Amino acid sequence: MGIQLIAAPTLLLYVDAGKDTMVKRLLKRGETSGRVDDNEETIKKRLETYYKATEPVIAYYEKKGIVRKINAEGTVDEVFKQVCTHLDVLK
């Protein structure tokens, strides 16, 4: 099969919610998911790992001018509308 070339990205959507919001949402998910690791301590550790891994990537693409931040503090419909707005630009 060999190596396949993929075009460089022209847009990076960064769907971002504050740490408190993320913890609340994941704790809520834990009520129905059955995941034993959906507790506050584990969630905070996972978020730290996530931020350490993604912040350099976001910074790299911000320098390229292609990052569009989505405020994910709102409702699902509000966030979806923001995503659509940014994707419509690509048409």
N, CA, C and O of each residue as an XYZ file, in Angstrom:
364
protein
N       0.830     -1.193      0.000
C       0.000      0.000      0.000
C       0.867      1.247      0.000
O       0.548      2.208     -0.699
N       1.936      1.261      0.750
C       2.824      2.410      0.725
C       2.323      3.578      1.541
O       1.338      3.489      2.275
N       3.032      4.669      1.388
C       2.702      5.885      2.134
C       1.678      6.691      1.345
O       1.806      6.869      0.134
N       0.674      7.167      2.042
C      -0.322      8.033      1.420
C      -0.090      9.453      1.910
O       0.128      9.680      3.101
N      -0.137     10.393      1.003
C       0.029     11.790      1.369
C      -1.330     12.408      1.652
O      -2.308     12.163      0.946
N      -1.362     13.198      2.680
C      -2.588     13.887      3.071
C      -2.296     15.375      3.032
O      -1.219     15.808      3.442
N      -3.225     16.146      2.553
C      -3.040     17.592      2.470
C      -2.950     18.205      3.858
O      -3.509     17.682      4.821
N      -2.247     19.307      3.943
C      -2.140     20.038      5.205
C      -3.515     20.585      5.578
O      -4.284     20.973      4.699
N      -3.827     20.617      6.857
C      -5.137     21.141      7.268
C      -5.246     22.636      6.987
O      -4.260     23.371      7.051
N      -6.451     23.065      6.679
C      -6.707     24.489      6.472
C      -7.560     25.071      7.593
O      -7.765     26.282      7.662
N      -8.051     24.206      8.464
C      -8.894     24.641      9.573
C      -8.774     23.637     10.707
O      -8.801     22.426     10.489
N      -8.640     24.158     11.917
C      -8.645     23.312     13.102
C      -9.684     23.887     14.053
O      -9.533     25.010     14.534
N     -10.723     23.134     14.323
C     -11.748     23.562     15.267
C     -11.365     23.066     16.647
O     -11.220     21.864     16.870
N     -11.205     23.994     17.562
C     -10.852     23.650     18.943
C     -12.089     23.876     19.798
O     -12.410     25.006     20.167
N     -12.770     22.795     20.104
C     -13.996     22.850     20.902
C     -13.563     22.875     22.361
O     -13.075     21.878     22.893
N     -13.747     24.022     22.997
C     -13.158     24.256     24.310
C     -14.213     24.630     25.349
O     -15.049     25.508     25.133
N     -14.143     23.942     26.469
C     -14.964     24.276     27.636
C     -14.022     24.372     28.824
O     -12.967     23.737     28.837
N     -14.391     25.147     29.802
C     -13.566     25.293     30.990
C     -13.452     23.994     31.770
O     -14.264     23.080     31.623
N     -12.430     23.938     32.596
C     -12.168     22.722     33.367
C     -13.357     22.352     34.253
O     -13.722     21.180     34.335
N     -13.962     23.339     34.915
C     -15.115     23.054     35.782
C     -16.279     22.465     34.985
O     -16.932     21.521     35.430
N     -16.526     23.024     33.816
C     -17.596     22.514     32.956
C     -17.307     21.082     32.537
O     -18.195     20.230     32.552
N     -16.070     20.826     32.166
C     -15.698     19.471     31.743
C     -15.878     18.472     32.881
O     -16.401     17.377     32.674
N     -15.447     18.846     34.071
C     -15.592     17.946     35.219
C     -17.073     17.660     35.468
O     -17.455     16.506     35.662
N     -17.909     18.701     35.464
C     -19.345     18.510     35.694
C     -19.966     17.592     34.642
O     -20.747     16.699     34.970
N     -19.614     17.819     33.386
C     -20.191     17.012     32.310
C     -19.750     15.555     32.411
O     -20.548     14.642     32.199
N     -18.484     15.344     32.734
C     -17.993     13.971     32.833
C     -18.544     13.260     34.061
O     -18.787     12.054     34.023
N     -18.742     13.996     35.148
C     -19.381     13.387     36.320
C     -20.815     12.993     35.990
O     -21.287     11.935     36.406
N     -21.499     13.843     35.244
C     -22.872     13.541     34.811
C     -22.881     12.300     33.920
O     -23.747     11.436     34.052
N     -21.903     12.223     33.009
C     -21.800     11.039     32.153
C     -21.596      9.785     32.997
O     -22.136      8.723     32.687
N     -20.823      9.917     34.054
C     -20.529      8.782     34.920
C     -21.757      8.190     35.578
O     -21.760      7.018     35.956
N     -22.805      8.996     35.719
C     -24.041      8.505     36.332
C     -24.709      7.427     35.480
O     -25.411      6.562     36.004
N     -24.490      7.482     34.177
C     -25.162      6.533     33.285
C     -24.216      5.638     32.497
O     -24.644      4.639     31.920
N     -22.935      5.987     32.468
C     -22.004      5.236     31.617
C     -21.550      3.923     32.227
O     -21.154      3.000     31.515
N     -21.609      3.845     33.541
C     -21.105      2.653     34.202
C     -19.593      2.636     34.331
O     -19.020      1.657     34.810
N     -18.942      3.714     33.907
C     -17.482      3.788     34.002
C     -17.092      4.093     35.442
O     -17.524      5.091     36.019
N     -16.290      3.243     35.999
C     -15.858      3.451     37.383
C     -14.817      4.555     37.484
O     -14.569      5.078     38.571
N     -14.199      4.918     36.349
C     -13.179      5.968     36.392
C     -13.759      7.363     36.168
O     -13.005      8.331     36.072
N     -15.067      7.481     36.086
C     -15.686      8.800     35.989
C     -15.929      9.356     37.385
O     -17.069      9.570     37.796
N     -14.839      9.585     38.103
C     -14.911     10.253     39.399
C     -14.045     11.503     39.303
O     -13.196     11.609     38.418
N     -14.256     12.437     40.204
C     -13.631     13.752     40.076
C     -12.106     13.687     40.021
O     -11.488     14.367     39.201
N     -11.503     12.889     40.869
C     -10.036     12.812     40.900
C      -9.471     12.294     39.571
O      -8.532     12.867     39.020
N     -10.045     11.225     39.079
C      -9.571     10.637     37.821
C      -9.838     11.564     36.647
O      -9.004     11.691     35.751
N     -10.982     12.202     36.647
C     -11.320     13.141     35.571
C     -10.306     14.271     35.529
O      -9.831     14.630     34.452
N      -9.968     14.834     36.671
C      -8.995     15.934     36.709
C      -7.633     15.485     36.193
O      -6.952     16.243     35.502
N      -7.232     14.267     36.521
C      -5.956     13.741     36.010
C      -6.016     13.572     34.494
O      -5.064     13.906     33.789
N      -7.139     13.052     33.996
C      -7.287     12.875     32.545
C      -7.266     14.218     31.830
O      -6.686     14.340     30.751
N      -7.897     15.224     32.426
C      -7.894     16.549     31.806
C      -6.490     17.138     31.766
O      -6.109     17.757     30.772
N      -5.720     16.956     32.825
C      -4.339     17.450     32.840
C      -3.537     16.792     31.717
O      -2.787     17.460     31.006
N      -3.701     15.495     31.568
C      -3.014     14.773     30.493
C      -3.451     15.307     29.136
O      -2.626     15.508     28.244
N      -4.745     15.534     28.985
C      -5.283     16.065     27.732
C      -4.679     17.429     27.420
O      -4.217     17.659     26.302
N      -4.679     18.340     28.399
C      -4.155     19.685     28.160
C      -2.670     19.654     27.825
O      -2.225     20.377     26.934
N      -1.900     18.833     28.522
C      -0.464     18.733     28.235
C      -0.217     18.237     26.815
O       0.726     18.674     26.155
N      -1.049     17.339     26.355
C      -0.868     16.777     25.012
C      -1.372     17.712     23.914
O      -0.784     17.771     22.835
N      -2.450     18.437     24.180
C      -3.065     19.227     23.109
C      -2.581     20.666     23.030
O      -2.581     21.247     21.945
N      -2.170     21.256     24.137
C      -1.757     22.665     24.102
C      -0.640     22.933     23.094
O      -0.716     23.924     22.367
N       0.398     22.088     23.021
C       1.428     22.341     22.004
C       0.895     22.226     20.573
O       1.332     22.958     19.685
N      -0.027     21.325     20.357
C      -0.608     21.153     19.022
C      -1.429     22.384     18.653
O      -1.319     22.902     17.542
N      -2.245     22.844     19.583
C      -3.058     24.047     19.338
C      -2.147     25.239     19.066
O      -2.392     26.005     18.134
N      -1.097     25.404     19.871
C      -0.160     26.520     19.688
C       0.495     26.465     18.307
O       0.645     27.493     17.646
N       0.878     25.283     17.880
C       1.503     25.113     16.563
C       0.569     25.602     15.458
O       0.978     26.358     14.577
N      -0.674     25.167     15.513
C      -1.614     25.546     14.464
C      -2.117     26.980     14.614
O      -2.529     27.592     13.629
N      -2.089     27.523     15.830
C      -2.426     28.941     15.996
C      -1.407     29.802     15.258
O      -1.770     30.807     14.647
N      -0.133     29.413     15.312
C       0.907     30.154     14.582
C       0.652     30.116     13.085
O       1.037     31.040     12.367
N       0.020     29.079     12.616
C      -0.316     28.960     11.196
C      -1.613     29.696     10.848
O      -1.967     29.831      9.677
N      -2.319     30.170     11.885
C      -3.525     30.961     11.673
C      -4.763     30.174     11.285
O      -5.684     30.729     10.687
N      -4.799     28.883     11.617
C      -5.954     28.091     11.176
C      -6.853     27.622     12.318
O      -7.827     26.908     12.079
N      -6.543     28.011     13.550
C      -7.350     27.567     14.697
C      -8.564     28.470     14.860
O      -8.453     29.696     14.854
N      -9.713     27.846     15.005
C     -10.944     28.558     15.331
C     -11.472     27.934     16.612
O     -11.819     26.754     16.651
N     -11.526     28.750     17.661
C     -11.983     28.236     18.952
C     -13.501     28.281     19.023
O     -14.139     29.273     18.670
N     -14.048     27.182     19.487
C     -15.485     27.043     19.683
C     -15.733     27.075     21.181
O     -15.170     26.273     21.926
N     -16.574     28.000     21.623
C     -16.923     28.080     23.037
C     -17.946     26.987     23.333
O     -19.103     27.076     22.922
N     -17.509     25.966     24.044
C     -18.369     24.815     24.320
C     -19.074     24.912     25.665
O     -19.529     23.903     26.204
N     -19.165     26.101     26.200
C     -19.867     26.299     27.468
C     -21.376     26.293     27.279
O     -22.123     26.107     28.239
N     -21.826     26.496     26.050
C     -23.255     26.587     25.788
C     -23.919     25.235     25.620
O     -23.354     24.191     25.946
N     -25.126     25.287     25.106
C     -25.897     24.066     24.858
C     -25.336     23.343     23.633
O     -24.519     23.892     22.893
N     -25.778     22.131     23.437
C     -25.365     21.363     22.259
C     -25.732     22.133     20.991
O     -24.928     22.214     20.062
N     -26.928     22.694     20.947
C     -27.369     23.437     19.764
C     -26.510     24.674     19.517
O     -26.184     24.983     18.371
N     -26.143     25.379     20.577
C     -25.298     26.571     20.433
C     -23.912     26.208     19.905
O     -23.371     26.884     19.031
N     -23.358     25.152     20.439
C     -22.030     24.710     20.000
C     -22.097     24.244     18.545
O     -21.222     24.569     17.743
N     -23.127     23.490     18.215
C     -23.300     23.011     16.842
C     -23.387     24.181     15.865
O     -22.805     24.129     14.782
N     -24.100     25.220     16.238
C     -24.245     26.396     15.374
C     -22.886     27.042     15.119
O     -22.590     27.452     13.997
N     -22.062     27.132     16.162
C     -20.719     27.704     15.989
C     -19.879     26.853     15.037
O     -19.184     27.379     14.168
N     -19.951     25.547     15.209
C     -19.195     24.636     14.344
C     -19.640     24.827     12.893
O     -18.807     24.941     11.994
N     -20.944     24.860     12.673
C     -21.468     25.033     11.314
C     -20.999     26.343     10.696
O     -20.657     26.388      9.515
N     -20.983     27.398     11.484
C     -20.536     28.701     10.990
C     -19.110     28.615     10.463
O     -18.809     29.140      9.391
N     -18.237     27.957     11.208
C     -16.840     27.834     10.782
C     -16.690     26.890      9.593
O     -15.847     27.120      8.725
N     -17.485     25.847      9.545
C     -17.390     24.907      8.427
C     -17.973     25.489      7.142
O     -17.510     25.167      6.048
N     -18.982     26.340      7.270
C     -19.591     26.955      6.089
C     -18.582     27.792      5.308
O     -18.715     27.950      4.095
N     -17.588     28.321      5.987
C     -16.555     29.126      5.336
C     -15.767     28.284      4.330
O     -15.230     28.817      3.358
N     -15.700     26.993      4.560
C     -14.925     26.107      3.686
C     -15.622     25.800      2.367
O     -14.999     25.273      1.445
N     -16.899     26.124      2.272
C     -17.669     25.796      1.056
C     -17.181     26.603     -0.127
O     -17.708     26.461     -1.231
